[in-house]
Amino acid sequence: MLVLLNGAEEKHQWNPPYRRSRGLIVLDLFSATSAIAAWQEIDLENVEPFTIVLFQDQKLYQLRWNGTEKNTLELDSNENHIWSSSTLYAQEIRQQRAQWFATFLDTKPEVTFEEMFHFHRYTEADNAQHGLIINRNDKLKTLSITQSVIEQNKITVMHHDLIEQKEFSNTFIHV
């Protein structure tokens, strides 16, 4: 499972043209036999900074490219984590969003996928600038929420289109 966020630790200076799209880097990693091994080898020179959250072989990684160097951080997959794009949110807003998540988790001994979706969809719903669903003058807005639930050899991906108000779901079984 891979998730791409634009930017690394902090918002970077946009400096096109870039040699390669970050989305193509995701496809390279996803199509490799081992995404983490491919990450160690991949050439990121002149690629715009990004963060990838990778879950592979029961291990969780944060992979960052800041435009100069790669950083690989293995995280505890039994702990809760939240990310917010550095290109969209200043550090203090990212910390505030992390606090919303911590407060949400404090109220739940165990979180169901429905509760997690509700958190993402409705937390700070009136905060169109920095809430979890944004709409900044109809120029920058959250279009969808995608959630993956991993249980043993089964992955269920749920996608909620916020514009059309439609939900899609698919389950994959790994044998």
C-alpha positions as CSV (number, residue, x, y, z in Angstrom):
1,M,0.0,0.0,0.0
2,L,1.4,3.4,-1.0
3,V,0.2,6.9,-0.4
4,L,1.8,10.0,-2.0
5,L,1.9,13.5,-0.4
6,N,3.3,16.5,-2.2
7,G,6.3,18.0,-0.4
8,A,8.7,16.7,2.2
9,E,9.3,18.2,5.7
10,E,8.5,21.8,4.8
11,K,7.0,23.6,1.8
12,H,9.6,23.8,-0.9
13,Q,10.2,26.4,-3.6
14,W,8.6,25.3,-6.8
15,N,11.3,25.1,-9.5
16,P,10.1,23.5,-12.8
17,P,10.7,22.0,-15.1
18,Y,11.1,18.7,-13.2
19,R,12.6,15.7,-14.9
20,R,9.9,13.3,-13.8
21,S,6.5,13.4,-12.1
22,R,6.1,12.2,-8.5
23,G,3.2,10.1,-9.7
24,L,5.5,8.1,-12.0
25,I,7.8,7.5,-9.0
26,V,4.8,5.9,-7.2
27,L,4.1,3.7,-10.2
28,D,7.8,2.6,-10.3
29,L,7.7,1.7,-6.6
30,F,4.3,0.0,-6.8
31,S,5.3,-2.2,-9.8
32,A,8.6,-3.3,-8.3
33,T,8.9,-6.7,-6.6
34,S,9.9,-4.8,-3.4
35,A,9.0,-1.1,-3.2
36,I,11.4,-0.5,-0.3
37,A,14.3,-2.0,-2.3
38,A,13.3,0.0,-5.4
39,W,13.3,3.2,-3.2
40,Q,16.9,2.6,-2.2
41,E,17.9,2.5,-5.9
42,I,15.6,5.0,-7.6
43,D,17.2,8.2,-9.1
44,L,15.2,11.2,-7.8
45,E,17.5,13.9,-9.2
46,N,15.3,16.8,-10.4
47,V,12.1,15.4,-9.1
48,E,9.9,17.7,-7.0
49,P,9.9,16.9,-3.2
50,F,7.4,14.4,-1.8
51,T,6.5,12.1,1.0
52,I,5.4,8.5,0.5
53,V,3.8,6.4,3.2
54,L,4.5,2.7,2.4
55,F,3.1,-0.4,4.1
56,Q,5.0,-3.5,2.9
57,D,5.5,-6.9,4.5
58,Q,3.8,-5.8,7.7
59,K,6.2,-2.8,8.0
60,L,5.3,0.9,7.8
61,Y,7.7,3.4,6.2
62,Q,7.8,7.1,5.7
63,L,9.9,7.8,2.5
64,R,10.9,11.4,1.9
65,W,12.6,13.2,-0.9
66,N,13.4,16.8,-0.1
67,G,14.9,17.7,-3.5
68,T,18.4,16.9,-2.3
69,E,18.3,13.7,-0.3
70,K,16.2,10.7,0.5
71,N,15.1,9.8,4.0
72,T,13.8,6.4,5.0
73,L,12.1,6.1,8.3
74,E,10.6,2.8,9.6
75,L,7.6,3.5,11.8
76,D,5.8,1.3,14.4
77,S,2.9,-0.2,12.4
78,N,1.1,-0.8,15.7
79,E,1.0,3.0,16.5
80,N,-1.3,5.6,15.0
81,H,0.1,8.1,12.5
82,I,-1.3,11.1,10.5
83,W,0.3,13.1,7.7
84,S,-0.7,16.4,6.2
85,S,0.9,17.8,3.1
86,S,3.6,20.4,3.8
87,T,2.6,22.2,0.5
88,L,-0.9,22.8,1.8
89,Y,-0.4,23.4,5.5
90,A,2.1,25.3,7.6
91,Q,3.8,23.4,10.4
92,E,1.5,24.9,13.1
93,I,-1.6,23.7,11.1
94,R,-0.1,20.2,10.6
95,Q,0.4,20.1,14.4
96,Q,-3.1,21.2,15.0
97,R,-4.5,18.5,12.7
98,A,-2.3,15.9,14.5
99,Q,-3.9,17.1,17.7
100,W,-7.4,16.6,16.3
101,F,-6.4,13.1,15.5
102,A,-4.9,12.4,18.9
103,T,-8.1,13.8,20.6
104,F,-10.2,11.6,18.3
105,L,-8.1,8.5,19.2
106,D,-8.4,9.3,23.0
107,T,-12.1,8.9,22.8
108,K,-12.0,5.5,21.1
109,P,-10.3,2.4,22.5
110,E,-10.6,0.8,19.0
111,V,-11.4,2.6,15.8
112,T,-13.7,1.1,13.2
113,F,-13.3,2.0,9.5
114,E,-16.6,3.8,9.7
115,E,-15.4,5.9,12.6
116,M,-12.2,6.6,10.8
117,F,-14.1,7.8,7.7
118,H,-16.3,9.9,9.9
119,F,-13.3,11.5,11.5
120,H,-11.8,12.3,8.1
121,R,-15.1,13.5,6.6
122,Y,-16.5,15.7,9.4
123,T,-13.7,16.8,11.7
124,E,-13.5,20.6,11.6
125,A,-16.2,20.6,8.8
126,D,-16.7,24.3,9.1
127,N,-13.0,25.0,8.7
128,A,-12.7,25.2,4.9
129,Q,-9.1,26.6,5.0
130,H,-7.4,24.0,7.3
131,G,-10.0,21.4,8.2
132,L,-9.7,17.8,6.9
133,I,-11.9,18.7,4.0
134,I,-10.8,21.9,2.4
135,N,-12.3,24.4,-0.1
136,R,-10.2,27.4,-0.6
137,N,-12.3,29.7,-2.7
138,D,-13.2,26.8,-5.1
139,K,-9.6,26.9,-6.3
140,L,-8.1,24.3,-4.0
141,K,-10.5,21.7,-2.6
142,T,-10.7,18.1,-1.3
143,L,-12.4,16.1,-4.0
144,S,-12.4,12.6,-2.4
145,I,-11.5,10.4,0.5
146,T,-9.9,7.1,-0.1
147,Q,-9.5,4.6,2.7
148,S,-7.9,1.2,2.8
149,V,-8.6,-1.5,5.3
150,I,-6.0,-4.2,5.6
151,E,-7.0,-7.4,7.3
152,Q,-4.8,-10.5,7.0
153,N,-4.8,-11.3,3.3
154,K,-7.6,-9.0,2.4
155,I,-7.5,-5.3,1.4
156,T,-10.7,-3.3,1.0
157,V,-10.4,0.1,-0.7
158,M,-13.2,2.5,-0.2
159,H,-13.4,5.7,-2.3
160,H,-15.9,8.5,-1.5
161,D,-16.3,11.1,-4.3
162,L,-17.2,14.3,-2.4
163,I,-18.3,16.1,-5.6
164,E,-20.7,13.5,-6.9
165,Q,-21.5,12.1,-3.4
166,K,-20.9,8.5,-4.6
167,E,-19.1,5.7,-2.9
168,F,-17.1,2.9,-4.5
169,S,-15.5,-0.1,-2.9
170,N,-13.4,-3.0,-4.0
171,T,-11.8,-5.9,-2.1
172,F,-8.6,-7.6,-3.1
173,I,-7.6,-11.0,-1.7
174,H,-3.9,-11.9,-1.7
175,V,-3.3,-15.7,-1.8
